[in-house]
Amino acid sequence: MSLPTADEVEAIAARMLATPSLVVAGPVSSGKSTLVNALVGRRVAPTGAGECTGLTAHYVRGSTDRLDVVLVDGTHRPLPLAAGGRVPAAVGDRLGVRPEDVDHLVVTLTSAALDGLTVIDTPGTGSARRPAGPTGGAHADAALVVLPATAHPGDLDVLPGPATHGPAGVVAVLGRADTVGPDDGRELAVDLGRRLGDRVGPVTPVIGLLAETAVTGALRTEDVGALRLLAGADPAVLEVALLDAELFTSAELPLPVDARFRLLELLDLRGLTLALALLRADAAAGVGELCDTLLAASGLATLVGRLHDEVRARTDLHAASAGLRDLEALGDGRARAEAAEGAPPAEGTRIADAAGSLARREAFADRALVAARARLRAGALGLPAELQDEVDRLAVPGPPDARLGRPGAHAVELAGHASRRAAWWQAYGSWGSPRRIADLAHVVHRTYVRLWRELTA
């Protein structure tokens, strides 16, 4: 193997052993960076109306807050964070380099939310600033996909890395869920899951702004005082003002206009409605109680739970899958280069053979089961509830008795149950079932066979 190829294989192995990474991807203005701030517990990523994220940023845990700019030649250049600890705009101008010379940013934070996980924020798809080639996140282990209400399957084709190989290792959310329906996007999220579930699994509605405000300490005591003034306003005037942001800033209310703009930036209309309802019910409520209310309505707890169960609990599996994708891409690239040079197949074939050998290992059968579980939970396969529960149980890591639904049972009994269910699923997938059901049945059958082998070894 040539030295450059050996170096690339070594780099792939190093990525597989590095801290697990989660790329946050989605269209421009879908609320990605606001959600990143909520996940890392700090208002550090630039947010606001329009396109804000022009560069890929890697958020990592460290002993001090700092920003390093990584240039395309690999050089690291330190740069102070802007006021309030945010990533500054126009990074290239501040360093005296061209924007195209900047590869990505590394933002080190003392946030415990980043323990054991690197979060990668990327420019939105359709970005005017996005380079023509692939941008950051191509080598990430898992993906958080922020979807608009109008998302369709074609939108997913331009997402980076794991998001194009879902739904295993992909957590999908409906961004800005408070703007798409009276139920904070819950019904629409279910519909999106059914339509896109083959690619991204279930979709969780999230109100990123409320989550960011609740967990980053942005809400202050004076903001609560401003809300109390509003709560005492004429109810009829206030009801009309809360129908639209422009009405809210221009209505006759006992609050200066600049204070209203600040409340809109922190809470938007949905958060204002929640906060005012709480203060009317409990006039003594303070910052803590308001943040609890915002957090409960934001959907962040559900999202964090999914990230724990579907990403953090399976980091080895996702890292192995990401490494396999990189190895396959390397083999394909070497094979094409050899063909262009008129050379006989050599390195490309050897790398492809190695990737194929890895893909046949049991870990990748587990990934197929995880993907099947995601499709089921999204409602994309239409399986009976009892069979969905069975697949869900099998896909959760644990001892064989728990996965087989026979806690405490003897190995002989468990082996017998595994063999019977393997035979049942094999037959279920061959009774004229649709292709997607047949594929699922094959994955479940293989899982039961592996459990039977483990129990009878």
Disulfide bonds with the S-S distance in Angstrom:
none
